[in-house]
Amino acid sequence: MCADAANYARLGGRVKDMITEIQPIQWRDGKLRLLDQTRLPAEQVTLDITSYQDASAAIREMRVRGAPAIGVTAAYAMALAARDIKTAGASGRGQFLDQLRQAGAVIAAARPTAVNLGWAVRRMLDTAQAEPDWKQLPQRLLDEAQHIHQEDIAINRRMGAAGSGLMPDGGGVLTHCNTGALATAGYGTALGVIRAAWESGRRFRVFNTETRPWLQGARLTSWEFQQLGIPATLLADSAAGMLMRKGEISCVITGADRIAANGDTANKIGTYTLAVLAHENGLPFYIAAPISTVDLSLASGDDIAIEERPAIEVTHFQGKPTAPVGVTAINPAFDVTPHRYIHGIVTEAGVARPPYLESLKLALEGRRG
């Protein structure tokens, strides 16, 4: 056992989990391989994706989910599109770029709320535009997608290190939805912060919500904590307020799918409720997300488009009805937490604090620099 592995085991992790990280996204043998998150935890099924249309469908159907993971998948989808365009025999640079833009529009429309999706598509289009030899575009875009992939893992690890000190030594931490390796290219955002704190030796109780209606918390977050050897307690979404009132929660940390210039944050439905409950109980509420999630073009959360998913996801579970036939249901995938409830936004550049109009702009400028 190497020294690092021994230290990891001492901190409560299992050595095999340090060596074998969860890899939800892989490029292998000319294919995009995605761990199908709709099948977890019962089955670990890998999808072989060979077209940008199939990649877009995987995003739309939540087979891959989480803002950073969606962005990485979108980058690979653009690389697949470029390969298809070359195979179809594009006659010149102009035609190639026109078709690539058309494919990018399809990919970007798969889910509207996560800013990383459009961000990745634009970055790939910018890369294509800057490449003078259009015949090299398939390889150039694949190289860029792989760079984005590895970049995301490194960003998440820096984010974990930046936010680990916010976690208590003792007490309890509550998280919502899934923000671990499955939601990213690896390591995770909010769950990555929790993991980094554990790896640094801090000890606290972890609570994670079930996260209806897709149960990402129950199915995915609980599974990830088990893989990492971090004890975690699953709770019904509606039980969070009771635990806060009893003093069992010390802080709340979640991820984000889009952050407006003023710090208003869109995240999985139910996040706003947790933020209000944390405020009522005098608890700090944190967001962890890469800087690519910040959208300075939006002045506030009022400008964030909220995805409405099919009502059947609420009225049925695993294809079986759970509500009376004909009942009306709404199914917003996200809600917006006003910045006044957020004590800090953890990014790879550090922890942004209010006023967010200033701190987020500085973080974004620092990343570009």
C-alpha positions in Angstrom: 0.0 0.0 0.0 1.5 3.4 -1.0 1.7 6.2 1.5 -1.1 8.2 -0.2 -3.4 5.1 -0.1 -2.6 4.4 3.5 -3.4 8.0 4.4 -6.7 7.8 2.5 -7.6 4.6 4.4 -6.8 6.3 7.7 -9.2 9.1 6.8 -12.0 6.7 6.4 -12.0 6.0 2.6 -11.4 2.6 0.9 -8.1 2.3 -1.0 -9.8 0.8 -4.1 -12.0 3.9 -4.4 -9.0 6.2 -4.4 -7.4 4.2 -7.2 -10.6 3.6 -9.3 -12.5 6.8 -9.7 -16.1 6.9 -10.9 -15.9 7.7 -14.6 -19.3 8.7 -16.0 -17.9 9.9 -19.3 -15.2 8.2 -21.4 -14.0 8.4 -25.0 -12.9 5.0 -26.1 -12.4 3.3 -29.5 -14.0 6.3 -31.4 -17.1 6.2 -29.2 -18.5 8.4 -26.4 -19.3 6.1 -23.5 -21.8 7.3 -20.9 -22.7 5.6 -17.7 -26.5 5.5 -18.0 -27.7 7.3 -14.8 -31.3 6.3 -15.3 -30.3 2.7 -14.5 -28.3 3.3 -11.3 -28.0 2.0 -8.6 -29.6 -1.3 -9.7 -27.5 -1.7 -12.9 -24.3 -0.2 -14.2 -25.0 0.1 -17.9 -22.7 1.9 -20.3 -24.1 3.5 -23.5 -22.0 3.6 -26.6 -22.8 6.9 -28.4 -21.7 7.3 -32.0 -23.7 10.3 -33.2 -24.4 13.8 -31.9 -28.2 13.1 -32.2 -27.8 10.2 -29.7 -25.7 12.3 -27.4 -28.4 15.0 -27.5 -31.0 12.4 -26.7 -28.9 11.1 -23.8 -28.8 14.7 -22.4 -32.5 15.3 -22.9 -33.5 11.9 -21.4 -31.2 12.5 -18.3 -29.1 9.5 -19.0 -26.3 12.0 -18.5 -27.1 14.9 -16.1 -25.5 17.6 -14.0 -24.4 20.8 -15.5 -20.6 20.1 -15.9 -21.3 16.5 -17.2 -23.8 17.9 -19.8 -21.1 20.4 -20.9 -18.5 17.7 -21.4 -21.0 15.5 -23.2 -22.0 18.4 -25.5 -18.3 19.0 -26.4 -18.0 15.3 -27.4 -21.3 15.6 -29.3 -19.8 18.4 -31.4 -16.7 16.3 -32.1 -19.0 13.5 -33.3 -20.9 16.0 -35.5 -17.7 17.1 -37.1 -16.8 13.5 -37.8 -20.1 12.9 -39.4 -19.9 16.0 -41.5 -16.5 15.0 -42.8 -17.8 11.4 -43.6 -20.7 12.9 -45.4 -18.3 14.8 -47.7 -18.5 18.5 -46.9 -17.3 20.4 -49.9 -15.5 23.2 -48.2 -14.9 25.2 -45.0 -18.1 27.3 -45.3 -20.4 24.3 -45.7 -18.6 22.4 -42.9 -19.0 25.3 -40.5 -22.7 25.8 -41.5 -23.5 22.2 -40.8 -21.5 22.3 -37.6 -23.6 25.3 -36.4 -26.8 23.4 -37.2 -25.7 20.5 -35.2 -24.7 22.8 -32.4 -28.2 24.3 -32.3 -29.7 20.8 -31.9 -27.3 19.9 -29.1 -27.8 23.2 -27.3 -31.6 22.8 -27.3 -31.5 19.4 -25.5 -32.0 21.1 -22.1 -32.4 24.9 -21.7 -31.4 25.7 -18.1 -27.8 24.4 -17.7 -25.5 27.1 -19.0 -22.6 24.7 -19.4 -24.5 23.1 -22.4 -24.5 26.3 -24.5 -21.1 27.2 -23.1 -19.5 24.0 -24.4 -21.2 24.3 -27.8 -20.0 27.9 -28.2 -16.4 27.0 -27.2 -16.4 24.2 -29.8 -17.7 26.5 -32.5 -15.0 29.1 -31.6 -12.4 26.4 -31.8 -13.7 25.3 -35.2 -13.7 28.9 -36.4 -10.1 29.4 -35.4 -8.8 26.3 -37.2 -7.5 27.4 -40.6 -7.4 23.8 -42.1 -11.1 22.7 -42.2 -10.1 19.2 -43.1 -8.4 18.9 -39.7 -11.6 20.0 -37.8 -12.8 16.5 -36.7 -9.5 15.8 -34.9 -9.1 19.4 -33.7 -12.6 19.3 -32.1 -12.0 15.9 -30.6 -8.8 17.2 -29.0 -10.7 20.2 -27.6 -13.4 17.9 -26.2 -10.8 15.8 -24.4 -9.2 18.9 -23.1 -12.6 20.1 -21.7 -13.0 16.7 -20.2 -9.7 16.7 -18.3 -10.1 20.4 -17.5 -13.4 19.7 -15.7 -11.9 17.1 -13.5 -9.0 19.4 -12.5 -11.5 22.3 -11.9 -13.6 20.1 -9.6 -10.6 19.1 -7.5 -9.6 22.8 -7.1 -13.2 23.6 -6.1 -13.1 20.8 -3.5 -9.9 22.2 -2.0 -11.3 25.8 -2.1 -14.5 24.8 -0.3 -13.4 22.1 2.1 -12.7 24.7 4.9 -16.3 25.7 4.9 -17.4 22.3 6.1 -17.7 21.8 9.8 -15.6 19.5 12.0 -18.5 17.9 13.8 -22.2 18.7 13.2 -24.0 17.8 10.0 -23.9 18.8 6.3 -27.0 18.6 4.1 -26.8 18.3 0.3 -29.5 18.1 -2.4 -29.7 16.3 -5.8 -26.5 14.7 -7.1 -23.4 16.8 -7.5 -20.6 14.2 -7.4 -18.6 12.5 -10.1 -21.7 11.4 -11.9 -22.8 15.1 -12.4 -19.4 16.1 -13.7 -16.4 14.6 -15.6 -15.2 13.4 -12.2 -14.8 14.2 -8.5 -17.9 16.5 -8.2 -18.9 20.0 -7.2 -20.8 20.2 -3.9 -20.2 16.5 -3.2 -16.6 17.1 -4.2 -16.4 19.8 -1.5 -17.8 17.3 1.0 -15.3 14.6 -0.2 -12.4 17.0 0.0 -13.3 17.9 3.6 -13.4 14.2 4.5 -10.1 13.6 2.8 -8.6 16.5 4.8 -9.7 14.8 8.1 -12.8 16.7 9.0 -15.6 14.6 10.3 -19.3 15.4 10.2 -22.6 13.7 9.5 -23.7 13.8 5.9 -27.4 14.0 5.0 -28.7 13.9 1.4 -32.2 14.4 0.2 -34.0 11.9 -2.0 -34.6 14.7 -4.6 -38.0 14.0 -6.3 -39.3 13.2 -8.8 -36.2 11.6 -10.4 -34.7 10.6 -7.0 -31.2 11.6 -8.0 -30.3 11.9 -4.3 -31.6 8.5 -3.3 -30.3 6.7 -6.4 -27.1 8.5 -7.3 -25.8 10.5 -4.3 -26.3 7.7 -1.8 -24.5 5.3 -4.2 -21.6 7.7 -4.7 -21.2 8.1 -0.9 -21.1 4.4 -0.6 -18.4 4.1 -3.3 -16.4 6.7 -1.4 -16.8 5.2 2.0 -18.4 8.3 3.4 -21.3 7.5 5.8 -24.4 9.3 4.7 -28.1 9.4 5.8 -30.9 9.6 3.2 -33.9 11.7 4.0 -37.2 12.6 2.4 -37.1 16.1 0.9 -39.7 17.3 3.3 -37.8 16.2 6.4 -35.0 18.8 6.0 -36.7 21.6 8.0 -37.3 19.3 10.9 -33.6 18.3 11.1 -32.5 21.9 10.9 -34.9 22.9 13.7 -33.5 20.0 15.9 -30.0 21.3 15.4 -28.7 18.3 13.4 -27.7 20.4 10.3 -24.7 22.8 10.5 -24.7 24.0 6.8 -26.2 23.2 3.4 -24.3 22.9 0.2 -25.7 22.3 -3.3 -24.6 22.6 -6.9 -25.9 25.0 -9.6 -26.9 24.8 -13.2 -26.8 28.6 -13.9 -25.7 31.5 -11.8 -26.8 35.0 -12.8 -24.6 38.1 -12.5 -26.1 39.1 -9.1 -25.6 35.6 -7.6 -29.1 34.3 -8.0 -28.8 30.6 -8.7 -30.8 28.0 -10.6 -30.5 24.5 -9.3 -32.6 21.4 -8.9 -36.1 22.0 -7.8 -36.3 22.1 -4.0 -33.1 24.1 -3.6 -34.9 27.3 -3.0 -36.9 25.7 -0.2 -33.7 24.5 1.5 -32.2 27.9 1.2 -35.2 29.6 2.9 -35.2 26.9 5.6 -31.5 27.4 6.2 -32.0 31.2 6.5 -34.9 30.7 9.0 -32.7 28.4 11.1 -29.6 30.6 11.0 -27.6 28.2 8.9 -25.1 29.0 6.1 -26.1 28.0 2.6 -23.4 27.4 0.0 -23.3 26.8 -3.7 -20.4 25.0 -5.5 -20.1 25.3 -9.2 -17.4 26.0 -11.8 -17.0 29.5 -13.2 -18.4 28.3 -16.5 -21.8 28.1 -14.8 -21.8 31.8 -14.2 -23.8 33.7 -16.8 -23.0 37.4 -16.6 -25.4 38.1 -19.5 -28.3 37.6 -17.1 -28.8 40.3 -14.6 -30.8 38.2 -12.1 -32.5 34.9 -11.7 -35.7 36.3 -13.1 -34.0 36.0 -16.5 -33.2 32.3 -16.2 -35.3 30.0 -18.3 -36.7 27.1 -16.2 -37.0 23.8 -17.9 -40.5 22.2 -17.7 -40.3 18.5 -17.9 -43.2 16.1 -18.8 -45.9 15.7 -16.1 -45.7 11.9 -16.4 -42.4 12.1 -14.4 -44.6 13.3 -11.4 -47.7 11.1 -12.0 -45.7 7.9 -12.6 -42.7 6.1 -11.2 -40.8 3.6 -13.3 -43.7 3.5 -15.7 -46.3 2.8 -13.1 -49.0 5.4 -12.1 -48.8 6.9 -8.6 -51.6 9.4 -9.1 -55.2 9.2 -10.3 -55.7 9.0 -14.1 -56.2 12.5 -15.5 -54.7 14.4 -12.6 -53.0 17.7 -13.6 -49.3 18.0 -12.6 -46.5 20.5 -13.1 -42.9 19.5 -13.2 -40.3 22.3 -13.2 -36.9 20.8 -13.2 -35.2 23.8 -11.4 -36.0 26.7 -9.1 -34.1 29.9 -8.5 -32.5 30.8 -5.1 -32.1 34.6 -4.6 -28.6 35.6 -3.8 -29.6 37.1 -0.4 -29.8 33.5 0.9 -26.4 32.4 -0.4 -23.5 32.8 2.0 -20.8 31.9 -0.5 -20.3 30.5 -4.0 -17.4 28.0 -4.2 -15.6 28.0 -7.6 -12.2 26.8 -8.8 -10.9 30.3 -8.2 -12.0 30.3 -4.5 -15.1 31.3 -2.6 -17.0 34.2 -4.0 -18.8 36.3 -1.3 -21.4 39.1 -1.5 -21.7 41.4 -3.3 -21.8 38.9 -6.1 -22.0 41.5 -8.8 -18.3 42.2 -8.0 -16.9 38.9 -6.8 -18.3 36.8 -9.6 -17.1 39.2 -12.2 -13.6 39.2 -10.7 -13.7 35.4 -10.6 -14.7 35.2 -14.3 -12.1 37.8 -15.3 -9.4 35.9 -13.4 -10.2 32.7 -15.2 -10.0 34.3 -18.6 -6.7 35.9 -17.6 
